Amino acid sequence: MSMHRRLVLLFPAMVVGLMLAVGSAFAAWSLRGKRGTTLVVGSGFALLAVATSLYDEHLTAVALLVAVALAGAVHLRVGRAPVSLAAGGVLAASLAGSVWTWGALADAPATWTALSALVVAGLVVLAVPAAGERAWRFYLRDHVAVSTRNWSPQRRFAGVEAGSMVSGVVVAAAGVAASSSSLQPTWTAAYLTTAGVVASLIALLRPDRRLVGWLGGALLAVASWVRLWDIGVQAPEAYTLPSAAALAIAGLLHLRHRPESGTMAALAPGLSLGLVPSLLWVLGEPVGLRSVMLGLACLALLMLGVRLRWTAPVGFAAAVGTLVVLRQITPIADAVPQWALIGSAGTLLVAMGITWERRLHEVRAVLGYARALR
């Protein structure tokens, strides 16, 4: 290879290396002197170096490692929340990109590389808040005095969480696109399961992120639905009952810790998800084992609700059970002569008129009982 050819190949690498060196120098100067301008300049050089290195995977891997180091240092050392938030997002994205690049260098399958990048993104979300808070407080105590109103874990670590989420979506989409059409549902379920487990762990380990548990549950439910659809399961209960049971358990735990809460707010999500999909199926196919099982479930819920004096089981069981009964009666009504229906309706109206006072008293008693429900 001629000298000219070598210089042509080495020149871009030299440019990338020079930009990384300049960016690192400006970032270090900023961290040492607490100057925001030099940090912006250093970040610009580092991002430009990463963009320039994309033509070669080896240079990209090196540039991303430098970006990870710089973003991590800024995230842990800068007390200003917006700067730390942005650096956290860059840190998460650089790590995911670095895993993808090293997977390409190793000729690993793109599907497994995407799964590895997704796992790394999840570990970043789980580990950085714990390590970052301790490191930042140690640095704050020994080096700089920053007003606490400029710092809060929720604000600073939101950048890491947002960067990890976006990176996870990108690498998962790339992994699904790289897989064969027959395996795309399988890998989709795998990626959704990984993301759901990470979200559930965040909710369990961090009290300020309890609501993320709902996202984790939704991701796990969708993952199971994708897998069931992939293997050919068509019964709605296989998709809905696991999630309905989880929501019902969560509602019962809520009622246990907050006895003053209403049952409709706590149990309505689980009951609706458990009953309504089966009801829609029964309305289309009224004859079958599903209608019998749904009717028995409504009867059991009604008896349980009456015994516990809870509104949600009584209301849902009565509404769904009534619709099931009406749907079962419809075929019978088509076979009965019209004169028989008219005669029955007239007899019923006469009987109601004769016993009106007693029925009115019973209705008032039922309304009083309903008001006493929880």
ChimeraX attribute file (.defattr): number of C-alpha atoms within 10 A of each C-alpha:
attribute: neighborCount
match mode: 1-to-1
recipient: residues
	/A:1	5
	/A:2	6
	/A:3	7
	/A:4	9
	/A:5	9
	/A:6	10
	/A:7	12
	/A:8	10
	/A:9	10
	/A:10	11
	/A:11	11
	/A:12	17
	/A:13	18
	/A:14	12
	/A:15	14
	/A:16	23
	/A:17	18
	/A:18	15
	/A:19	22
	/A:20	25
	/A:21	17
	/A:22	19
	/A:23	27
	/A:24	22
	/A:25	15
	/A:26	23
	/A:27	28
	/A:28	18
	/A:29	16
	/A:30	20
	/A:31	17
	/A:32	10
	/A:33	10
	/A:34	16
	/A:35	13
	/A:36	15
	/A:37	12
	/A:38	19
	/A:39	22
	/A:40	16
	/A:41	16
	/A:42	25
	/A:43	22
	/A:44	16
	/A:45	22
	/A:46	29
	/A:47	18
	/A:48	16
	/A:49	28
	/A:50	23
	/A:51	14
	/A:52	18
	/A:53	22
	/A:54	14
	/A:55	11
	/A:56	11
	/A:57	15
	/A:58	15
	/A:59	20
	/A:60	22
	/A:61	23
	/A:62	19
	/A:63	26
	/A:64	26
	/A:65	19
	/A:66	20
	/A:67	27
	/A:68	23
	/A:69	15
	/A:70	21
	/A:71	24
	/A:72	20
	/A:73	18
	/A:74	23
	/A:75	29
	/A:76	22
	/A:77	22
	/A:78	23
	/A:79	24
	/A:80	17
	/A:81	21
	/A:82	16
	/A:83	17
	/A:84	26
	/A:85	25
	/A:86	20
	/A:87	28
	/A:88	31
	/A:89	25
	/A:90	24
	/A:91	29
	/A:92	31
	/A:93	24
	/A:94	26
	/A:95	23
	/A:96	29
	/A:97	22
	/A:98	22
	/A:99	23
	/A:100	23
	/A:101	22
	/A:102	17
	/A:103	18
	/A:104	16
	/A:105	12
	/A:106	10
	/A:107	10
	/A:108	12
	/A:109	13
	/A:110	20
	/A:111	23
	/A:112	15
	/A:113	24
	/A:114	28
	/A:115	22
	/A:116	17
	/A:117	25
	/A:118	28
	/A:119	18
	/A:120	18
	/A:121	29
	/A:122	24
	/A:123	14
	/A:124	20
	/A:125	25
	/A:126	19
	/A:127	11
	/A:128	20
	/A:129	20
	/A:130	14
	/A:131	11
	/A:132	18
	/A:133	16
	/A:134	13
	/A:135	14
	/A:136	15
	/A:137	15
	/A:138	13
	/A:139	16
	/A:140	16
	/A:141	10
	/A:142	8
	/A:143	10
	/A:144	14
	/A:145	10
	/A:146	13
	/A:147	10
	/A:148	9
	/A:149	8
	/A:150	12
	/A:151	16
	/A:152	13
	/A:153	14
	/A:154	14
	/A:155	14
	/A:156	27
	/A:157	25
	/A:158	19
	/A:159	25
	/A:160	27
	/A:161	23
	/A:162	19
	/A:163	26
	/A:164	29
	/A:165	19
	/A:166	16
	/A:167	22
	/A:168	26
	/A:169	16
	/A:170	16
	/A:171	24
	/A:172	25
	/A:173	16
	/A:174	15
	/A:175	21
	/A:176	21
	/A:177	15
	/A:178	15
	/A:179	18
	/A:180	11
	/A:181	10
	/A:182	9
	/A:183	12
	/A:184	17
	/A:185	20
	/A:186	19
	/A:187	25
	/A:188	22
	/A:189	23
	/A:190	19
	/A:191	26
	/A:192	24
	/A:193	21
	/A:194	21
	/A:195	26
	/A:196	25
	/A:197	17
	/A:198	22
	/A:199	26
	/A:200	23
	/A:201	18
	/A:202	21
	/A:203	19
	/A:204	15
	/A:205	12
	/A:206	13
	/A:207	9
	/A:208	12
	/A:209	15
	/A:210	16
	/A:211	14
	/A:212	19
	/A:213	19
	/A:214	15
	/A:215	16
	/A:216	23
	/A:217	19
	/A:218	18
	/A:219	22
	/A:220	24
	/A:221	20
	/A:222	19
	/A:223	24
	/A:224	20
	/A:225	17
	/A:226	21
	/A:227	19
	/A:228	18
	/A:229	14
	/A:230	15
	/A:231	10
	/A:232	9
	/A:233	14
	/A:234	10
	/A:235	14
	/A:236	14
	/A:237	17
	/A:238	13
	/A:239	22
	/A:240	20
	/A:241	18
	/A:242	16
	/A:243	22
	/A:244	21
	/A:245	15
	/A:246	13
	/A:247	22
	/A:248	21
	/A:249	15
	/A:250	15
	/A:251	19
	/A:252	16
	/A:253	13
	/A:254	17
	/A:255	17
	/A:256	11
	/A:257	9
	/A:258	10
	/A:259	12
	/A:260	9
	/A:261	13
	/A:262	16
	/A:263	20
	/A:264	17
	/A:265	12
	/A:266	20
	/A:267	24
	/A:268	20
	/A:269	15
	/A:270	21
	/A:271	21
	/A:272	18
	/A:273	20
	/A:274	23
	/A:275	21
	/A:276	15
	/A:277	16
	/A:278	21
	/A:279	21
	/A:280	15
	/A:281	14
	/A:282	21
	/A:283	15
	/A:284	9
	/A:285	13
	/A:286	21
	/A:287	13
	/A:288	9
	/A:289	10
	/A:290	17
	/A:291	22
	/A:292	14
	/A:293	12
	/A:294	21
	/A:295	20
	/A:296	14
	/A:297	16
	/A:298	24
	/A:299	17
	/A:300	15
	/A:301	20
	/A:302	23
	/A:303	15
	/A:304	15
	/A:305	20
	/A:306	16
	/A:307	10
	/A:308	13
	/A:309	19
	/A:310	20
	/A:311	22
	/A:312	23
	/A:313	25
	/A:314	23
	/A:315	18
	/A:316	22
	/A:317	26
	/A:318	16
	/A:319	12
	/A:320	21
	/A:321	22
	/A:322	14
	/A:323	17
	/A:324	21
	/A:325	13
	/A:326	14
	/A:327	18
	/A:328	17
	/A:329	12
	/A:330	11
	/A:331	12
	/A:332	9
	/A:333	13
	/A:334	9
	/A:335	8
	/A:336	10
	/A:337	9
	/A:338	11
	/A:339	9
	/A:340	11
	/A:341	12
	/A:342	11
	/A:343	11
	/A:344	11
	/A:345	12
	/A:346	12
	/A:347	12
	/A:348	11
	/A:349	11
	/A:350	11
	/A:351	11
	/A:352	13
	/A:353	11
	/A:354	10
	/A:355	10
	/A:356	12
	/A:357	11
	/A:358	10
	/A:359	13
	/A:360	11
	/A:361	11
	/A:362	12
	/A:363	12
	/A:364	11
	/A:365	11
	/A:366	12
	/A:367	12
	/A:368	11
	/A:369	12
	/A:370	16
	/A:371	10
	/A:372	11
	/A:373	17
	/A:374	16
